[in-house]
Amino acid sequence: MPAEPPYRRIVEEIRGRIRTGELRPGERIPSVRQIARHWGVAAATAAKAMTALREDGLVEATVGSGTVVSARRKPPATPPRAVGAKQPLSRKHVLRAAMAIADVEGLDAVSMRRLAAELGAAPMSLYRHVANKDELVTQMADEAFGEAELPTEGPDGWRAKLELIARRQWELCRRHLWLPRAVSLTRPMLVPNMMAHTEWTLRALDGLGLPIAVRTREALTLHGLVITVALAMAAEVESEQETGVTLDGWRLAQRERTGQLLDSGRFPLLAAVPPETAADLNGLFEYGLACHLDGFAALVCA
């Protein structure tokens, strides 16, 4: 008899822990990285085990909590792959499925093979819609930017317009935590929805007498401000999902070390900072936006 594939051994062990109640509904199961480390297997094998658990209806991914034991715990329906090959996929269907995976598990979890399994389709069938993963991610980002409705004219005044588009992009990054990693300032994606955002920002600066190079730098700087804070937000959520430790829990674990440093008298100003200040990323975004636009206003009026 051929040896059982390593991923099946992992699946059966976790399945057993669920059946005995060691892992209860709603409890986190090990992440892909933790599975790879604990069982001594490659990340691809760990990811395959995670996919099998999900397809068996034993676990489900939840935003903010990672992958947990499913509360439903019922046998999965007939696998869609049994009939999926006969149902043509649309490009939008493919992109939305990929975005759903990335929204919960991050961009690294998205692969052509994983996406095909999610859609119940043959992996090769996806290449009729996207050439490779790089193009898939580009099209996902463009699809996400298309969710933000930009008014034809917008509010009166350049500042109100820039506030509007910055906040629309911030909302997108909060909804799709993977989005900041999918865009580049130096190698912009030539896709319509993202280009529409840049065009709208440039048009918001019409009538100010600024050269197009200055207007372009302003559009990139404003977008860069959004992306920078959004990356910090995504990193925090990823850390929580990977380790199971919330920011409050992390602070509690660091309390002794923090106290030693701040009570030493070497950092009196840092000791006076309220603990929640750095964690308030929405407040940090609003502060950065206001200060940036104040500075740009000085340039406009110079």
Secondary structure as the mmCIF struct_conf table of DSSP 4:
data_model
#
loop_
_struct_conf.conf_type_id
_struct_conf.id
_struct_conf.beg_label_comp_id
_struct_conf.beg_label_asym_id
_struct_conf.beg_label_seq_id
_struct_conf.end_label_comp_id
_struct_conf.end_label_asym_id
_struct_conf.end_label_seq_id
HELX_LH_PP_P HELX_LH_PP_P1 PRO A 2 PRO A 5
HELX_RH_AL_P HELX_RH_AL_P1 PRO A 6 ARG A 19
TURN_TY1_P TURN_TY1_P1 THR A 20 GLY A 21
BEND BEND1 GLU A 22 LEU A 23
TURN_TY1_P TURN_TY1_P2 PRO A 25 GLY A 26
STRN STRN1 ARG A 28 ARG A 28
HELX_RH_AL_P HELX_RH_AL_P2 VAL A 32 TRP A 39
TURN_TY1_P TURN_TY1_P3 GLY A 40 GLY A 40
HELX_RH_AL_P HELX_RH_AL_P3 ALA A 43 GLU A 55
TURN_TY1_P TURN_TY1_P4 ASP A 56 GLY A 57
BEND BEND2 LEU A 58 LEU A 58
STRN STRN2 VAL A 59 THR A 62
TURN_TY1_P TURN_TY1_P5 VAL A 63 SER A 65
STRN STRN3 GLY A 66 VAL A 69
BEND BEND3 ALA A 71 ARG A 72
BEND BEND4 THR A 78 THR A 78
TURN_TY1_P TURN_TY1_P6 PRO A 80 PRO A 80
HELX_RH_AL_P HELX_RH_AL_P4 ARG A 81 GLY A 84
TURN_TY1_P TURN_TY1_P7 ALA A 85 LYS A 86
BEND BEND5 GLN A 87 GLN A 87
HELX_LH_PP_P HELX_LH_PP_P2 PRO A 88 SER A 90
HELX_RH_AL_P HELX_RH_AL_P5 ARG A 91 GLU A 105
HELX_RH_3T_P HELX_RH_3T_P1 LEU A 107 ALA A 109
HELX_RH_AL_P HELX_RH_AL_P6 MET A 112 LEU A 119
TURN_TY1_P TURN_TY1_P8 GLY A 120 GLY A 120
BEND BEND6 ALA A 121 ALA A 121
HELX_RH_3T_P HELX_RH_3T_P2 PRO A 123 ARG A 128
TURN_TY1_P TURN_TY1_P9 HIS A 129 HIS A 129
BEND BEND7 ALA A 131 ASN A 132
HELX_RH_AL_P HELX_RH_AL_P7 LYS A 133 PHE A 145
TURN_TY1_P TURN_TY1_P10 GLY A 146 GLU A 147
BEND BEND8 ALA A 148 ALA A 148
BEND BEND9 THR A 152 GLU A 153
BEND BEND10 PRO A 155 GLY A 157
HELX_RH_AL_P HELX_RH_AL_P8 TRP A 158 ARG A 175
TURN_TY1_P TURN_TY1_P11 LEU A 177 TRP A 178
HELX_RH_AL_P HELX_RH_AL_P9 LEU A 179 ALA A 182
BEND BEND11 LEU A 185 ARG A 187
HELX_RH_AL_P HELX_RH_AL_P10 PRO A 192 ALA A 204
TURN_TY1_P TURN_TY1_P12 LEU A 205 GLY A 207
BEND BEND12 LEU A 208 LEU A 208
HELX_RH_AL_P HELX_RH_AL_P11 ILE A 212 THR A 243
HELX_RH_AL_P HELX_RH_AL_P12 LEU A 247 ALA A 253
TURN_TY1_P TURN_TY1_P13 GLN A 254 GLN A 254
HELX_RH_AL_P HELX_RH_AL_P13 ARG A 255 LEU A 262
TURN_TY1_P TURN_TY1_P14 ASP A 263 SER A 264
BEND BEND13 GLY A 265 ARG A 266
HELX_RH_AL_P HELX_RH_AL_P14 PRO A 268 ALA A 271
TURN_TY1_P TURN_TY1_P15 ALA A 272 ALA A 272
BEND BEND14 VAL A 273 VAL A 273
TURN_TY1_P TURN_TY1_P16 PRO A 275 ALA A 279
HELX_RH_AL_P HELX_RH_AL_P15 LEU A 281 CYS A 301
#
